[in-house]
Amino acid sequence: MKETRYFFVPEASTCHELPDDEAVHAVRVLRLAAGDEMMLMDGKGSFYRAQVTLATQKRCLYEIVETLPQERQWQGAVHLAIAPTKLMERIEWLAEKATEVGIDEMSFLDCQFSERRSLKLARVEKIVVSAVKQSRKAYMPHLNDLISFKNFIEQHREGRRYIAHCYQEVPRVNLFDELCKGGETDDALVLIGPEGDFSIDEVKMAVEAGFVSVDLGKSRLRTETAGLSAVMMMQLAKQV
């Protein structure tokens, strides 16, 4: 018996054909044929049990057998905003692992001390899609393109907002402790700076805009490790 395979199809309920890259994987790699069953994910909260109706070298058509709405796995939105690292492999690793742990939105910041000023969002999206399928997530995280730090914090956002940094002269509280206190909303946003940290002016700007100044513990963390730690804290706080 073949293992049931999952495919990401944003318009699964209406298009009845796998996207080109998914079709190639289904037909050439997995060798699915007419009559085989597969699971589709639309990234919007539903899974679909489907049956292959036609499989050629480049196309894979299907019909929906059953629609399976999925409940959200957590309350409130988990949002990470982070400055991309100089080595893109590290931020791609973060995007993959954060998706597996559970995240609703990821934004990328262009900060004063950033070592990367450009981003190939399409590549990150492919990695996130793969992680969504691997971890069986019903919802696709929303990815936002690179934006200046100033423009980002000036945008109105509901929920609890935090900026993590290493400056001793700006009073900080522990992020996990703050998250566990709860609040009027379950939405949480954490800002993580570049390898050289945010500038002190950026930290002060964020605090003046209503962000709470936090630390992630006693260890000094790499950017991508700090980002994953923040996502895990946001998720764990929902289970306490």
Disulfide bonds with the S-S distance in Angstrom:
none
